[in-house]
Amino acid sequence: MILSNDTSAGKIIAQAKGTEAQTLPGIYESLEVQGTLIAEDAKKADGSGSWRKISGYDDAEITVKLRLIDNPKNKTTRFDYLSRLSGIFKKIGDDGKPLVYTLTHPQLNAWKIREVLFLKMKTSESRDKRILTAELSFVEHDPVAAKAEERKANKTADDGDTIEETEVPEDSEKRLRRLGDKYE
């Protein structure tokens, strides 16, 4: 599914492969991206001080905020819009896994984020206003950090001693015994 922001019209559009584009209900308020360094604190062996082991970056988290309001023209309430919004993102693919969404936005392009998974949706309503605020959270999917960790794990496995089975000619045992006799 592709999710893009049409900033000129103030809309966010979602599209699954092979389907029509869907405009997300609501008024676009903000987009927030958060990236976190993976660092582990460790004490030095001699007991004085500590150091940090840097492992890369964690998956980026993306938050999109929308305002849902009643539309008296088409007799649609904010709760109807909320139901529609929930239906767009709470889908499971044919393989039983959550759908992967492609996000397109200048801010996300600068972060080099393309694919995300829908993580959660949080809504809140003001007591005196007829407005719902929807907060959609996504997490980066297949990020660079995971690929780097996978390469590192593969490299470590390749560097380890491996025992390969090879065919040994039948007469090699005799040859080894003769060589052993010469060097003993």
Sequence and secondary structure as in RCSB ss.txt:
>XXXX:A:sequence
MILSNDTSAGKIIAQAKGTEAQTLPGIYESLEVQGTLIAEDAKKADGSGSWRKISGYDDAEITVKLRLIDNPKNK
TTRFDYLSRLSGIFKKIGDDGKPLVYTLTHPQLNAWKIREVLFLKMKTSESRDKRILTAELSFVEHDPVAAKAEE
RKANKTADDGDTIEETEVPEDSEKRLRRLGDKYE
>XXXX:A:secstr
 EEEEETTTTEEEEE TTS  EE SSEEEEEEEE  EEEEEEE TTSS EEEEEEEE   EEEEEEEEE BTTTT
B HHHHHHHHHHHHS B TTSSB EEEEE HHHHHHT  EEEEEEEEEEE SSSSEEEEEEEEEESS HHHHHHH
HHHHHHHHHS         TTHHHHHHHHHHHH 
